[in-house]
Each structure stands twice: as C-alpha cells, then as structure tokens.
Amino acid sequence: MAKAKPKIKKQARELDSVFFLKIVLYLVLGSFWLRLVDPGLTKQIPIPVGLVLGLLFATHDHFKIDRKIELAVLLIAALLGFWMQAGLLLVVLH
C-alpha cells in the first residue's frame, strides 16, 4: 500500500513593493496629529489621530510577520510628527 504524501501549506508572501508602501503609509499616518487650541493660543491639547488609525491598520493586517517593524515605524513617526507640529490645528471657540 502506498503512503500518502503529507500536504504542505503554501504560505502567502508579501511583495517588497507592498511592504514599502505600507511603511510609507505608517510614516505619513503616524505623523498626523489633531491639536485642539483655545482662541487665545495659550493652551493646546494634542491628540494622536494618526497613531490610533495606524494601530488599527497594523492589528488588522493579513501578514502579521512584520508587525513589530510596522509598530516601531508608526511610533517613531508619531513622535516626529508631535515635535514637527504636523497635522491639523483646530481652534476651539468657547
């Protein structure tokens, strides 16, 4: 009686261009901040909108192999975006 060969699962691989595009997406998205400012421009409340959206994208990614790299890029982009004042400035009127 012949033995049946074990089935080998093929793991889907991500193209290098797709990975590069995702890294650029995380860089741009992570640097986006929403800053709520009072009319006197004396107080700011920064909200990391891009970091939250990027974390949602990273956790729902199909390829979970490179998640650590993606999260590191996202965190560095968020810190750079905070210091470079990148994002949207929203003036809150009382």
C-alpha positions as CSV (number, residue, x, y, z in Angstrom):
1,M,0.0,0.0,0.0
2,A,1.4,3.4,-1.0
3,K,1.8,6.1,1.6
4,A,0.0,9.4,1.0
5,K,2.3,12.4,0.9
6,P,1.6,15.0,3.6
7,K,0.0,18.1,2.4
8,I,2.3,21.2,2.5
9,K,0.6,24.5,3.1
10,K,2.0,27.3,1.0
11,Q,2.4,30.5,2.9
12,A,1.4,33.6,1.1
13,R,4.3,36.1,0.7
14,E,4.1,39.8,0.6
15,L,5.8,41.7,-2.2
16,D,8.6,44.0,-1.3
17,S,6.7,46.9,-3.0
18,V,3.6,46.3,-0.9
19,F,5.8,46.3,2.3
20,F,7.5,49.5,1.3
21,L,4.1,51.1,0.5
22,K,2.8,50.1,4.0
23,I,5.9,51.6,5.7
24,V,5.3,54.9,3.8
25,L,1.7,54.7,4.8
26,Y,2.6,54.2,8.5
27,L,5.1,57.1,8.3
28,V,2.6,59.5,6.9
29,L,-0.3,58.3,9.0
30,G,1.7,58.2,12.3
31,S,2.8,61.8,11.9
32,F,-0.7,63.1,11.8
33,W,-1.9,64.9,15.0
34,L,-5.1,66.8,15.8
35,R,-4.4,69.8,18.0
36,L,-7.2,71.5,19.9
37,V,-6.3,75.1,20.6
38,D,-8.2,77.7,22.6
39,P,-8.7,81.1,20.9
40,G,-6.0,82.9,23.0
41,L,-3.5,80.3,21.7
42,T,-2.3,79.7,25.2
43,K,-3.3,76.0,25.6
44,Q,-3.0,73.0,23.3
45,I,-4.4,69.5,23.5
46,P,-2.6,67.2,21.1
47,I,-4.5,64.1,20.0
48,P,-2.6,61.4,18.1
49,V,-5.2,60.6,15.5
50,G,-2.8,59.1,13.0
51,L,-1.3,56.8,15.7
52,V,-4.7,55.4,16.5
53,L,-5.6,54.8,12.9
54,G,-2.2,53.3,12.2
55,L,-2.6,50.9,15.1
56,L,-6.0,49.8,13.8
57,F,-4.4,49.1,10.4
58,A,-1.5,47.3,11.9
59,T,-3.6,45.0,14.1
60,H,-5.9,44.0,11.2
61,D,-3.1,43.3,8.8
62,H,-3.2,40.0,6.9
63,F,0.6,39.5,7.1
64,K,1.4,39.5,10.8
65,I,5.1,38.7,10.3
66,D,6.4,42.3,10.2
67,R,4.1,43.8,12.8
68,K,6.9,44.7,15.1
69,I,8.6,46.7,12.4
70,E,5.4,48.4,11.4
71,L,4.6,49.4,15.0
72,A,8.1,50.7,15.5
73,V,7.9,52.9,12.4
74,L,4.5,54.1,13.4
75,L,5.7,55.1,16.9
76,I,8.7,56.9,15.6
77,A,6.6,58.7,13.0
78,A,4.2,59.8,15.8
79,L,7.0,61.2,17.9
80,L,8.5,63.0,14.9
81,G,5.0,64.4,14.0
82,F,4.5,65.7,17.5
83,W,7.7,67.7,17.5
84,M,7.4,68.9,13.9
85,Q,3.9,70.2,14.5
86,A,2.5,68.0,11.7
87,G,-1.2,67.6,11.4
88,L,-4.4,69.7,11.8
89,L,-4.9,72.7,14.0
90,L,-8.4,73.1,15.2
91,V,-9.3,76.3,17.2
92,V,-12.0,75.7,19.8
93,L,-14.3,78.6,20.5
94,H,-16.0,78.8,23.8
